[in-house]
Amino acid sequence: MAAVRPMIAITGIGTALPPYRMDQADTARRIVNALSSNPDSARWARRIFKQCGVESRYTCEPELLQEAAVCRYMPQEDHSKVPSTADRMAVYKRESVPLALSAARAALADAKMDAEQITHLITVSCTGQFLPGIDAALVRELGLVPSVMRIPLTFIGCAAGMKAICLSKQLVSGDPNANVLIVCVELCTLHIQPSGDREALFGASFFGDGASACVIGVASSQHQHVYQLGDDRSVLLPGGADDMIWEIGNVGFDLYLSPNIPRLIGDHVPAEIAQLGNDEPPELWAIHPGGKGIVEALQSKYGLRDEQVAPSLGVLRDIGNVSSATILFVMKKMREQLQEQGTERASGLALAFGPGLTAEMIQITYVASSVPSKRRKENSHYVS
């Protein structure tokens, strides 16, 4: 009799948001007020804030809710009072750990797992750095074993959360006893620039703060509503080296996003998806909403129904782009949608994009119960 292959899955997901909500219309109003002496930039700000698909975001920095005249982050000619990169990193150090802890605890609870069972910890962030880092703080505060294998993925960009998922699947494939905790925390709004340049305004229009976490291991009878993980692929797409750039500046990190990104993804990603060898068109599409145009490009390319991209666009609408943390927000929202529909099983893809231009993707299968239906009927203990 052939041995049954273990089901490697995302067995728990947790998310966390900071307490300060940025209403998109109000934020646009305040930025436009700050640009009153630059009508061209003010018009551009009105346009991009309205069209980017975001209605609200969250920030760890309450000053960003103040009027333009007193907010040091807002566009202004006098940069003498603008927070330096060191100032912003001090806020990051203070605010990132509590958010990371909240998301991690939620993921562990969702996976019905004790902290002592975690064998690997992958921490992900591109919006701040300090040492000892978030990984060391999580070990202490969560009660992880001191010998847990710590793997920090830093400054990789929006695709890093997906990279961590793919890496975790490979780790568990090599050791079925492994349990990997991934924690992504991004404080993107700390890098809003005091500039009226189009690039700075574009970045300010749709990035938000938040944290997400998940547990990856072999699913057992205690797990329900999991994502089984299949083949994965990581690829550097041609022609995109200068289209997504994230560099350290004197007043925060400087972002450049080319308007060509949706076209590049639409042109090159289908061939990469085909390399995964899907026999049937994917039903589930967990797309990292790095921008509304990225989701729309893939929807158009594959003729996806609005329902299939609703989790991605819904996350973008409600919390913005939270960089590496976003993909798990999308997968959590998709899981809620599948539960509401009473779906037992559905297959598809999760994919994200980052600087380079990098594409990270993995096959996923939503499974309502990790116990086969025949076994559930034979043993009422497994009936939910």
C-alpha positions as CSV (number, residue, x, y, z in Angstrom):
1,M,0.0,0.0,0.0
2,A,1.4,3.4,-1.0
3,A,2.2,5.8,1.9
4,V,-0.1,8.8,2.2
5,R,1.8,12.0,1.6
6,P,1.4,14.5,4.5
7,M,-0.7,17.6,3.8
8,I,1.6,20.6,4.2
9,A,-0.7,23.5,4.8
10,I,-1.2,27.0,6.2
11,T,-3.0,25.8,9.4
12,G,-3.5,29.2,11.0
13,I,-3.6,32.9,10.0
14,G,-3.5,36.0,12.1
15,T,-3.6,39.7,11.3
16,A,-3.3,43.0,13.2
17,L,-3.8,46.7,12.4
18,P,-2.6,49.8,14.4
19,P,-5.3,51.9,16.0
20,Y,-5.3,55.0,13.8
21,R,-7.5,54.9,10.7
22,M,-6.6,57.2,7.7
23,D,-9.7,58.0,5.7
24,Q,-8.7,58.3,2.1
25,A,-10.8,61.3,1.2
26,D,-9.7,63.2,4.3
27,T,-6.0,62.3,3.7
28,A,-6.2,63.5,0.1
29,R,-7.8,66.8,1.3
30,R,-5.0,67.4,3.8
31,I,-2.3,66.6,1.2
32,V,-3.9,68.8,-1.4
33,N,-4.0,71.6,1.2
34,A,-0.3,71.1,1.8
35,L,0.3,71.5,-2.0
36,S,-1.7,74.7,-2.3
37,S,1.4,76.5,-3.7
38,N,1.9,73.8,-6.4
39,P,-1.4,73.4,-8.4
40,D,0.0,70.7,-10.7
41,S,1.0,68.5,-7.9
42,A,-2.3,69.2,-6.1
43,R,-4.3,68.1,-9.2
44,W,-2.2,64.9,-9.5
45,A,-2.8,64.1,-5.8
46,R,-6.6,64.5,-6.2
47,R,-6.5,62.1,-9.2
48,I,-4.3,59.4,-7.8
49,F,-5.9,59.3,-4.3
50,K,-9.3,58.9,-6.0
51,Q,-8.3,56.3,-8.5
52,C,-6.0,53.9,-6.6
53,G,-8.8,51.8,-5.1
54,V,-8.2,52.7,-1.5
55,E,-10.9,54.0,0.9
56,S,-9.1,53.6,4.2
57,R,-5.7,52.7,5.6
58,Y,-4.2,52.4,9.1
59,T,-1.1,54.0,10.6
60,C,0.9,53.6,13.7
61,E,1.7,57.4,13.6
62,P,-1.1,59.6,15.0
63,E,0.6,62.7,13.6
64,L,-0.4,61.6,10.2
65,L,-4.1,62.4,11.1
66,Q,-3.2,66.0,11.8
67,E,-3.9,68.9,9.5
68,A,-1.2,69.7,6.9
69,A,0.0,72.9,8.6
70,V,1.2,70.9,11.7
71,C,2.0,67.5,10.3
72,R,5.7,67.1,9.7
73,Y,5.2,64.3,7.2
74,M,3.1,66.3,4.8
75,P,4.5,67.9,1.6
76,Q,6.3,71.2,2.5
77,E,9.0,73.5,1.3
78,D,10.8,73.8,4.7
79,H,12.3,70.4,5.5
80,S,14.0,71.4,8.7
81,K,11.3,69.8,10.9
82,V,10.6,66.8,8.7
83,P,11.3,63.5,10.6
84,S,14.7,62.0,9.7
85,T,15.2,58.4,8.8
86,A,16.5,57.9,12.3
87,D,13.3,59.5,13.8
88,R,11.2,57.1,11.7
89,M,13.2,54.1,12.7
90,A,12.7,55.0,16.3
91,V,8.9,54.9,15.8
92,Y,9.3,51.6,13.8
93,K,11.2,50.0,16.7
94,R,8.6,51.1,19.2
95,E,5.5,50.1,17.2
96,S,6.5,47.1,15.1
97,V,6.9,44.5,18.0
98,P,3.4,44.9,19.5
99,L,1.8,44.6,16.1
100,A,3.9,41.5,15.3
101,L,3.0,39.9,18.6
102,S,-0.7,40.5,18.1
103,A,-0.7,38.9,14.6
104,A,1.5,36.0,15.8
105,R,-0.7,35.2,18.8
106,A,-3.7,35.2,16.5
107,A,-2.1,32.8,14.1
108,L,-1.0,30.4,16.8
109,A,-4.5,30.4,18.3
110,D,-6.0,29.8,14.8
111,A,-3.6,26.9,14.3
112,K,-4.4,25.5,17.8
113,M,-0.7,25.4,18.4
114,D,1.4,26.2,21.5
115,A,4.4,28.5,21.0
116,E,6.8,25.7,22.2
117,Q,5.9,23.6,19.2
118,I,7.3,26.2,16.7
119,T,10.6,25.0,15.3
120,H,11.3,27.8,12.8
121,L,10.5,31.5,12.9
122,I,10.6,33.6,9.8
123,T,10.3,37.4,10.3
124,V,9.6,39.6,7.3
125,S,9.8,43.4,7.0
126,C,11.2,46.0,4.5
127,T,10.0,49.2,6.3
128,G,12.4,49.3,9.2
129,Q,15.4,47.6,10.9
130,F,16.9,47.4,14.3
131,L,19.0,44.9,16.3
132,P,18.4,42.7,18.2
133,G,15.4,42.5,15.9
134,I,11.8,41.5,15.8
135,D,12.7,37.8,15.8
136,A,14.5,38.1,19.1
137,A,11.6,40.0,20.6
138,L,9.1,37.4,19.4
139,V,11.1,34.5,20.9
140,R,11.1,36.2,24.3
141,E,7.5,37.5,24.3
142,L,5.8,34.5,22.7
143,G,7.7,32.0,24.8
144,L,9.3,30.2,21.8
145,V,12.1,27.8,22.6
146,P,15.4,29.7,22.6
147,S,16.8,27.3,20.0
148,V,14.1,28.0,17.5
149,M,15.6,28.5,14.0
150,R,15.3,32.2,13.2
151,I,15.3,33.4,9.6
152,P,14.9,37.1,9.1
153,L,13.9,38.2,5.6
154,T,14.6,41.9,5.4
155,F,14.3,44.6,2.8
156,I,12.9,42.3,0.0
157,G,9.7,44.2,-0.6
158,C,6.1,43.3,-1.2
159,A,6.9,39.8,-2.4
160,A,8.6,38.8,0.8
161,G,5.5,37.4,2.5
162,M,5.0,35.1,-0.4
163,K,8.7,34.2,-0.4
164,A,8.4,33.2,3.3
165,I,5.4,30.9,2.6
166,C,7.3,29.2,-0.3
167,L,10.4,28.8,1.9
168,S,8.3,27.4,4.8
169,K,6.7,24.8,2.5
170,Q,10.2,23.6,1.5
171,L,11.3,23.4,5.1
172,V,8.4,21.3,6.1
173,S,8.8,19.1,3.0
174,G,12.3,18.3,4.3
175,D,11.1,17.8,7.9
176,P,7.5,16.8,8.4
177,N,7.9,17.5,12.1
178,A,8.7,21.2,11.5
179,N,6.2,23.9,12.4
180,V,7.1,27.3,10.9
181,L,5.7,30.6,12.2
182,I,5.9,33.5,9.7
183,V,5.4,37.0,11.0
184,C,5.3,40.0,8.6
185,V,5.1,43.5,9.9
186,E,5.2,46.7,7.8
187,L,4.9,50.3,8.8
188,C,4.7,51.8,5.3
189,T,3.2,55.1,6.3
190,L,6.3,56.1,8.3
191,H,7.9,56.7,4.9
192,I,5.4,59.3,3.5
193,Q,7.7,61.9,2.0
194,P,7.5,65.7,2.4
195,S,7.6,66.1,-1.4
196,G,5.1,67.1,-4.1
197,D,6.8,64.8,-6.7
198,R,4.5,62.4,-8.5
199,E,6.5,59.3,-7.2
200,A,6.2,60.5,-3.6
201,L,2.5,61.2,-3.9
202,F,1.8,57.9,-5.6
203,G,3.5,56.0,-2.8
204,A,1.6,58.1,-0.2
205,S,-1.8,57.3,-1.8
206,F,-2.2,53.6,-1.1
207,F,0.3,52.1,1.4
208,G,-0.8,51.3,4.9
209,D,0.5,49.7,8.1
210,G,-0.2,46.3,9.6
211,A,1.1,42.9,10.5
212,S,0.1,39.3,9.5
213,A,1.3,35.9,10.5
214,C,0.7,32.3,9.7
215,V,1.7,28.8,10.8
216,I,2.8,26.2,8.3
217,G,3.2,22.5,9.0
218,V,1.6,19.2,8.4
219,A,-2.2,19.4,8.8
220,S,-3.8,17.0,11.3
221,S,-7.3,16.2,12.5
222,Q,-7.5,19.3,14.7
223,H,-7.2,21.6,11.7
224,Q,-10.0,23.0,9.6
225,H,-10.2,25.6,6.8
226,V,-6.6,25.2,5.8
227,Y,-4.7,26.1,2.6
228,Q,-2.8,23.0,1.4
229,L,0.4,24.2,-0.4
230,G,1.6,22.8,-3.7
231,D,4.4,23.6,-6.1
232,D,5.9,27.0,-5.9
233,R,7.9,29.2,-8.3
234,S,10.1,32.3,-7.9
235,V,11.3,34.2,-10.9
236,L,12.9,37.5,-11.9
237,L,10.8,38.8,-14.7
238,P,12.6,40.4,-17.7
239,G,12.7,44.1,-18.2
240,G,11.6,45.2,-14.7
241,A,14.8,46.1,-12.9
242,D,14.1,49.8,-12.8
243,D,10.3,49.7,-12.4
244,M,10.0,49.0,-8.7
245,I,12.7,50.6,-6.5
246,W,12.9,51.0,-2.7
247,E,16.0,52.9,-1.4
248,I,17.0,54.5,2.0
249,G,16.9,58.2,2.0
250,N,17.5,60.9,4.6
251,V,13.9,61.5,5.4
252,G,12.6,57.9,5.2
253,F,12.7,55.3,2.4
254,D,12.2,56.5,-1.2
255,L,9.9,54.6,-3.4
256,Y,9.5,54.5,-7.1
257,L,6.8,52.5,-8.9
258,S,6.6,52.6,-12.6
259,P,3.2,52.8,-14.4
260,N,4.6,49.9,-16.6
261,I,4.3,47.4,-13.8
262,P,0.7,46.1,-14.6
263,R,1.7,45.7,-18.2
264,L,4.9,43.8,-17.4
265,I,3.0,41.5,-15.1
266,G,0.3,40.9,-17.7
267,D,2.9,40.2,-20.4
268,H,5.2,37.9,-18.4
269,V,3.4,36.3,-15.5
270,P,1.1,33.9,-17.5
271,A,4.1,32.0,-18.9
272,E,5.4,31.6,-15.3
273,I,2.0,30.4,-14.0
274,A,2.0,27.9,-16.9
275,Q,5.3,26.5,-15.6
276,L,3.5,25.3,-12.4
277,G,1.6,22.9,-14.6
278,N,-2.0,23.6,-13.6
279,D,-4.2,21.0,-15.4
280,E,-7.3,23.2,-15.0
281,P,-7.8,26.9,-14.8
282,P,-7.3,28.0,-11.2
283,E,-10.5,28.9,-9.3
284,L,-8.9,30.7,-6.4
285,W,-6.7,33.8,-7.1
286,A,-5.0,35.3,-4.0
287,I,-3.3,38.2,-5.7
288,H,-1.2,40.6,-3.7
289,P,-2.8,44.0,-4.6
290,G,0.4,45.9,-5.1
291,G,-1.9,48.3,-6.9
292,K,-5.3,48.2,-8.4
293,G,-3.8,48.0,-11.9
294,I,-2.0,44.7,-11.1
295,V,-5.2,43.0,-10.0
296,E,-7.1,44.4,-13.1
297,A,-4.3,43.2,-15.4
298,L,-4.6,39.6,-14.3
299,Q,-8.4,39.8,-14.2
300,S,-8.4,40.9,-17.8
301,K,-5.8,38.4,-18.9
302,Y,-7.6,35.4,-17.4
303,G,-11.2,36.6,-17.6
304,L,-11.6,36.4,-13.9
305,R,-15.0,37.0,-12.3
306,D,-15.3,40.0,-9.9
307,E,-15.9,37.4,-7.1
308,Q,-12.5,35.9,-7.8
309,V,-10.6,39.2,-7.3
310,A,-12.9,40.5,-4.5
311,P,-10.6,39.4,-1.7
312,S,-7.6,41.3,-3.2
313,L,-9.5,44.4,-4.1
314,G,-11.4,44.3,-0.8
315,V,-8.1,44.3,1.2
316,L,-6.8,47.1,-1.0
317,R,-10.0,49.1,-0.4
318,D,-10.1,48.6,3.4
319,I,-6.4,48.7,4.5
320,G,-4.4,49.6,1.4
321,N,-1.1,47.9,0.4
322,V,0.6,46.6,3.5
323,S,3.7,45.4,1.5
324,S,4.8,41.9,2.5
325,A,2.0,41.5,5.1
326,T,-0.8,42.0,2.5
327,I,-0.9,38.5,0.9
328,L,-2.0,36.9,4.2
329,F,-4.7,39.5,4.7
330,V,-5.9,38.5,1.2
331,M,-5.8,34.8,2.0
332,K,-7.6,35.3,5.3
333,K,-10.4,37.3,3.5
334,M,-10.6,34.6,0.8
335,R,-10.9,31.9,3.5
336,E,-13.8,33.9,5.1
337,Q,-15.5,34.1,1.7
338,L,-15.1,30.3,1.1
339,Q,-16.5,29.5,4.6
340,E,-19.5,31.7,4.0
341,Q,-20.1,29.9,0.7
342,G,-19.8,26.5,2.4
343,T,-17.1,25.5,0.0
344,E,-15.5,22.1,0.9
345,R,-12.5,22.3,-1.5
346,A,-11.1,24.7,-4.1
347,S,-7.8,25.0,-5.8
348,G,-5.9,28.0,-7.2
349,L,-2.9,30.3,-6.8
350,A,-1.4,32.8,-4.5
351,L,1.0,35.3,-6.0
352,A,2.9,38.5,-5.1
353,F,5.3,40.8,-6.8
354,G,8.3,42.8,-5.6
355,P,11.4,44.8,-6.7
356,G,13.4,43.3,-9.5
357,L,10.7,42.7,-10.9
358,T,10.2,39.6,-8.8
359,A,7.2,37.2,-9.0
360,E,6.6,34.7,-6.2
361,M,3.8,32.2,-6.5
362,I,2.5,28.9,-5.1
363,Q,-0.4,26.5,-5.8
364,I,-3.0,26.5,-3.0
365,T,-5.9,24.3,-2.2
366,Y,-8.5,25.4,0.3
367,V,-9.7,22.4,2.3
368,A,-12.5,22.8,4.8
369,S,-11.4,19.8,6.8
370,S,-8.0,18.1,6.7
371,V,-9.8,14.8,7.6
372,P,-11.1,12.9,4.5
373,S,-14.9,12.9,4.2
374,K,-15.1,9.1,4.5
375,R,-13.2,9.2,7.8
376,R,-15.5,12.0,9.1
377,K,-18.5,9.8,8.5
378,E,-16.9,6.8,10.2
379,N,-15.9,8.8,13.3
380,S,-18.3,11.4,14.6
381,H,-15.4,13.0,16.6
382,Y,-14.3,14.7,13.3
383,V,-17.7,16.0,12.4
384,S,-17.8,19.8,12.8
